[in-house]
């Protein structure tokens, strides 16, 4: 068991951690214990508290993040075929950069301090996933050096970068949502400062749940990571 803290920089809503980042803490802990035929799927059980010691335990059959007796998030291994349809076709970097001008979060963001896509979080990833048609989003990302170890971006930040490109395929103004579940596979890690392309795709919805996918590519067009998400519709005021 180890202890981790979700610092204010890594927030999603005002008073809780970013879902992709927290899922990355738990999912990465489990991923290191899996073979290539399985990937982690992380379920967020409650809003992750900020600036508090949380216990993280991982074994080959699962991982768990707890706040005292309360489970914040847990992960289990699933077959890698869960992500067989998660890869979104790459678009050129110039098309992804152009889409950023239409990023809806610049004018009306339910969680403006979000670590991944919040315009108010100057220490965040500053992703701006804009629409490119057919229920897809695209943006670019140049990870800063403080996200890397030995020049390569840490896996937890790739989990985070996979989060919001999927979320912004949803009408977040009319259907504000938070991440409930994230299944991801990290295939490779980019260099700090390398221009990556992130894409999201809308898959469908069922009641309060919305389903999306995302893919992250490196500067050479190689797949870095893939994910599928389940989002839960919420009242943003309950988080802020």
N, C-alpha and C positions, 0 to 999 in steps of 0.2 A: 504494500500500500504506500502511496505517496500523497502529498498534499499539494493542491494547486489553488491559485487565486485568479479570478477573472477581474482584471484591473479595469478602471473606468474607461480607458482607451478602447477596450473590447466590448463595449456595450452594444445592444441592439436598441430596444426601447430604453427610455430614460433610466429605469431602475433595474434592468436585468441585462444579462450577457447576450451577445449576438449568438443566434442559434447555430450558424455554421461554424463559428469559432469554437463554441462549447462542444458541438458534435465532433469537431476535429480533435479536441483534447481526448475525448472518450474513444472515438473511432481509431485514432492513431495508436492508442495504447493497446487496443485489441488487434489491430492490423499486424503489429509486429509479432504476434503469436500465431498467425494464420498461414496456411499454404496458399498457393496460387489459385486453388479451386474455390476459395471462399473470400468474401469481402464483408466488412462490418456494416450493419444497419443500426443506426442510433436513434432512439426515441427520447425526446425531451418530455419529461414528466411534469415539470413545473418551471416557472421563470427562473433561470439561473441567477443566483444572487451575486452582486458585485462586491469586490474587496472583502472577501471572507474566505477563510481556509476551508476548502472542500476536499474530502477524501476520495482518491481515485484508485480503484483496485481493478486489476485485469488478470484474466486467466484464459487459456485457449477456448473455453466455452462461453466467455462473455466478459464484459467490463461494466463497471458501475461507478457513477459519481454521486456522492452523498453529502448532504448537509445535516450532520447529526444523524438522526434516524430517517430523515426524509430523503427519498431518491430524487435527485435532480435530473439525471439522464442515465440510460443504460444502453448497452450495445450487445448484439448477438451476431454470430456469423451466419451468413446466408450464401447460397450458391452464387458464384460469379455470373451465372446466366441471368441473374436479376437485372444486370446492367447491359444485357445484350442489345437492347434497343435505345440505350441512353445517349449514344454518340450522335451529335448534331453536325451536319456537314459544315466544314469551314467556309467562312467568307473572307475575302481579302482584308488585311488590316485597314486599308483606306475606307472600306465600306463600314467596318466596325467603328472607326473614328467618326465618320459622318453621322452614324446613328446616335452618337452621344449627344449631339445637339438637340435631339428630340427626347432625351431622357426626362420622363415625367416627374421624377423625384426632385428636379431642380426647382419646380414651381409649387409642388404640393406633396410633401413627404410625410407619411404618418409617423416616422421615427427618424427625424433629421440628424440625430447623433449616432446613427448606426455605423459601426466600425467598417462595414464593407461598402455601403453605398450612400451613407449620410453626408449631405453637403456641408453640414455644420461640424463634422468630425475631421479636423485638419490633420489628425494623426492616424486617420483611417486609410483604407485602401483606395478610396475615392473612385470606385467603379461607377460608371454612368450607363447602365444597360438600356439602350434605346431600341424601339421597335424596328424590325426589318421586314415585316410581313409574315403571313402564314403562322401567326402565333409565336414568333421567335423574337429574341432580343440579341443584341451584340454590343460589345464594347472592347476597348483595349485596357491593358493593365501592365504597368512597369513596376514590379515589386521593389521596394526600397531596400537598401542594404541592411537595415536593422531587422528585417524579416528573415535573414539568411544566416546559416551556419556553414562556415567553410565555402562561402560563395554561392551555395545552393539554398533556395527558399525552403524554410521548414514546412513539413507536411501540414501542420495545423492551419497555416495560412492558405494553403491550397484548398483545404476543406472550406474555409471561410469564403474564398473567392468563388467557389462553386454555388454558394448560397443564393445571393440576391439576383444574379442573372436569370435564374428560374423564377424567383418571386415576382419580378417585374413583367413577366408574361401575363400576370393576373392584373385585373383592374383594381389596383390597391387603393384607389380613391373611393370607389364604390364598394369594394370588397376587401377592406383591410385585413391582413392575415399575418400570422407568425408561423415560423417553422415548427412542425410537429415531429417529423421524421426525415432522416437523411441517410441514404445508402450511397456509399462512394468508394471509388477505387483510384488510388494514386499510382499512375504508371511511371512517372518520371518527375523530377524536380527541375524547375528552370533556374537559370542564373539570376542573381539580383540585377536589376536594371534592364533585363531582357524584355522586349515588348511581346506580351502574350495577347491572345484573343480569347475572350470568354463569350459563350453563347448560351442562351436559354431557350426552352421550348415548352409551350403549354400542351398538356396531355389530356386534361379533362377535369371534371369535378363531380362531387357526390355530396349533397347537403352542404355542411360547413367545410368539407374537405376539398382542396384543389390539388391536382397532381401535375408536376412539372419535371423537366430534366435539364441538365446543363453539361457543358463540355468546355474544357480549358485546353488551348493549343499553345505551343511555343513558337518562337520566331521562325522556325523552319517548317511549320505546319504539322508538327508531330503532336499527337494526343498526349497531354500531360495527365489529365484526370477527367473522370466522368462521374455523374451523380444522378439520382432520382430523389424527388422530394415529395412530402405530403405537407400541405399548409393547412392551418386551421383559421377560419374567420373569427376575428375578435373585435372588441371595442377598444380602440387605441387608448382611450382615457383610462381604462382599467390598468394599463401598464405604465402610463406616464403620470 
